[in-house]
Amino acid sequence: MAVKIRLKRFGTKNRLQWRIVVSDIKMPRDGRFIEEIGHYDPLPANEILEVKKDRLEYWLKQGAQMSNALRSLLKRKTKKEKKEIAH
């Protein structure tokens, strides 16, 4: 079974939110998933991205592939954290 870590959309029309889920590649974007490991809310002034790092590392070690969108979000978050630490 091929597994992918990706974003699952939920929320209302003008108030979108995303869950970070581990799912089978064959499942649709908003369909069944194996595990929820975080969430992303882009709308507040400071966007919120929370991920269970231990579960993310576990699934990556098991061979799960991360989506491009999630990869760029995590990269942006780590850059922000490094910038905040430097100041």
C-alpha positions in Angstrom: 0.0 0.0 0.0 1.5 3.4 -1.1 1.0 6.1 1.5 1.0 9.8 1.1 1.0 12.7 3.7 -1.2 15.5 2.4 -3.7 18.2 3.1 -7.4 17.4 3.5 -9.8 20.3 3.0 -12.6 21.2 5.4 -14.4 24.2 6.6 -16.9 26.5 4.9 -16.7 28.3 1.6 -15.0 31.5 2.8 -13.3 30.0 5.9 -11.2 27.2 4.6 -9.0 25.0 6.9 -6.9 22.0 6.1 -6.0 18.9 8.1 -2.7 17.1 7.6 -3.5 13.5 7.1 -1.8 10.2 6.2 -3.8 8.4 3.5 -3.6 5.8 0.8 -2.7 7.3 -2.6 -5.8 5.8 -4.1 -8.2 7.6 -1.8 -9.7 11.0 -2.8 -8.4 14.2 -1.3 -11.2 14.6 1.2 -11.9 10.8 1.5 -10.9 8.2 4.0 -7.5 8.5 5.8 -5.3 6.5 8.1 -4.3 9.1 10.6 -4.6 12.8 11.2 -1.3 14.3 12.3 -1.9 18.1 12.3 -3.9 21.0 10.9 -3.3 24.3 8.9 -5.4 27.4 9.1 -4.2 30.1 6.6 -6.7 32.9 7.4 -5.6 34.4 10.8 -3.0 37.2 10.7 -0.4 34.7 11.8 -1.3 31.5 9.9 -1.4 28.4 12.1 0.4 25.2 11.2 0.6 22.5 13.8 2.1 19.1 13.1 2.8 16.1 15.4 6.5 15.9 14.6 6.9 12.4 16.1 4.1 11.0 13.9 5.4 12.8 10.8 8.9 11.3 11.3 7.4 7.9 11.9 5.4 7.9 8.7 8.4 9.2 6.7 10.5 6.4 8.0 7.8 3.9 7.0 8.2 5.2 3.4 5.3 7.7 3.1 5.7 10.5 0.5 4.9 14.1 1.4 2.9 16.2 -1.0 4.6 19.3 -2.6 2.1 21.7 -0.9 2.8 20.3 2.5 6.6 20.2 1.9 6.6 24.0 1.0 4.4 24.8 4.1 6.8 23.0 6.4 9.8 24.7 4.8 8.2 28.1 5.2 7.4 27.3 8.9 11.0 26.3 9.7 12.3 29.5 8.0 9.9 31.6 10.2 11.0 29.8 13.3 14.7 30.3 12.5 14.1 34.0 11.8 12.3 34.4 15.2 15.1 32.7 17.1 17.7 35.0 15.5 15.9 38.1 16.7 
